Structures are given as structure tokens and as C-alpha cells.
Amino acid sequence: MSDKAEKLLNFTIDEKFNINFSINSEFILYVLALIVAYALYQIFILRKFKSFEIDEAEIGIGNQKIKLRPNLVDMQIAYKIWVELSTRKIGLPIDYDNDVIVEVYSSWYGFFSVARELVKDVPVSNFRRKDTEKIINLSIEVLNKGIRPHLTKWQARYRRWYERVSVLPENESKTPQEIQCNYPYYEELVADLRTVNACLIQYRIKMHQIISKA
């Protein structure tokens, strides 16, 4: 037995064949340290990377359920997207009595540009990881199937109408909220806004769950 082992473990047999076995306190502390390290690994590493599921139907972009095990890079991507969604009208409920639709569209368009840049900034080495690829593809789908169709259908025609009527003499004393209610297709536009807004709120919630799940 080595000198180091003898210091940690003592095992002897006397002339009467009595067995004596003792463990050094240093060895006990060493074993306890290993146990604590393993427990911390389980809590802060493995639990963080457990499987996570996102239902595309909740976000309004499909019918599949995406299963992934996000790592720290994925959480960082989700965090950046969550911050953008949480600081713009795109990921917050629209107040149709007080919010101005033109400003909502500007916020949506701004997020479209920012999210696109966030996705582009992900290194290709990370994209090769399947779970990271799933999060990026989900974000692209939200842009293309969630935001783009509404902006394509409504934004240009509504802005053109609003810019024209907002400068009319009869509207000088009206607020933007009062003016926008007179849009000929206001009810249809708002109905579509509500649908997209609800899906984007769910998208924000899912991004938050990725970064905060236990």
C-alpha cells in the first residue's frame, strides 16, 4: 500500500488475526467533496439542459411539437429574443383604446429586422447542433408565418390611408386613436392584429421558459 493510501486508509491484522480498519478524516472530506460536486453538477448543469417542448400550434405557425434540450448558447439566443419581445409592442398585449396602430407596426417591423440579425449572428458551428437549429428555425417561422403575412397585407395600405386622412382639416383636433377607428377595414385589421399578437405573446412566453426553466 502506498504512503498516500496508508494516510487515508488503515487496514491491519494483528497476531491474533484481529482485523483493524480505519478511515482518515481527510479521506472522508474528499468523498464528501465529490458528493457535493456531483450534486451541484446535477442541479446546475443537467437540470438546466433537460428536454423542453414547444407546441407550434400555440404560436400559430404549424401543428408540430418541437422537442429540444437547450444548452447555454440556446438560452442566450432565447434571452435576446425575449428581451426584444418584452420591450416592444410585438410581444405585449395591444391596447386598442390607447395604442396607435402606426406605432405598433413600426415596433413589429423593427423586431423583424432585429430578430433577423440575431439569427444571422449565430455562429455556423452552433447552428450545426440540432437543438440550436430548431430554435433558429422556429424564430424564422415566426417571422415568416407570423409577422410577415400581416405586414404584407395591412401595413402599406393602412399607412397610406392614415397619412392621407390624418392631415385633413376635419381631423386636426382628433387624436391618432380616434382617427384610426375610422379606417374602412378597421374591424378586420384589428381581428387579424389580435390573432398575430396572441401568437407572439405565446412565443415570448416560450422564450422565457427556455431561459428560466428549472
Number of C-alpha atoms within 10 A of each C-alpha: 9 6 8 8 11 12 14 15 17 13 11 11 10 8 6 6 8 9 10 10 10 10 13 13 12 12 14 11 11 11 12 12 12 11 12 11 12 11 12 12 13 13 12 11 13 12 12 20 18 13 11 14 12 19 17 19 12 17 26 19 17 13 11 10 12 14 13 20 15 22 17 12 12 24 21 14 21 22 19 15 21 21 14 18 23 16 12 15 22 27 25 16 12 18 10 14 9 11 13 17 23 17 11 16 21 15 18 22 16 15 22 18 11 15 21 15 11 14 17 11 10 16 9 10 8 13 17 10 11 13 18 22 17 17 22 22 14 18 20 16 18 23 20 14 16 20 21 16 13 17 16 10 11 16 19 12 11 21 14 10 14 18 11 10 17 16 10 9 9 9 13 12 9 12 12 17 15 14 16 20 15 12 15 11 11 13 12 11 17 15 11 13 20 14 14 21 22 19 22 25 20 18 25 23 16 20 23 18 17 25 19 11 11 11
